[in-house]
Amino acid sequence: MQKKYWLCTICGDLHVGVNPPEICPTCHQSKEKYVEITFEEFEAELAKFKK
């Protein structure tokens, strides 16, 4: 199975896996709040934390 990149649309939590988590570990919203993003988008989100 290929890993996918997920972004919580509520809090910005990032997740790598086949599926998003059932519950966001940061804001406790359901998996429906996650959207699949590309690897490039994932890296751009990570870069925000490195500044």
Buried (B, 14 or more C-beta within 10 A) or exposed (E): EEEBBBBBEBEEBBBEEEEBBEEBEBEEBEBEBBEEBEEEBBEEBEEEEEE
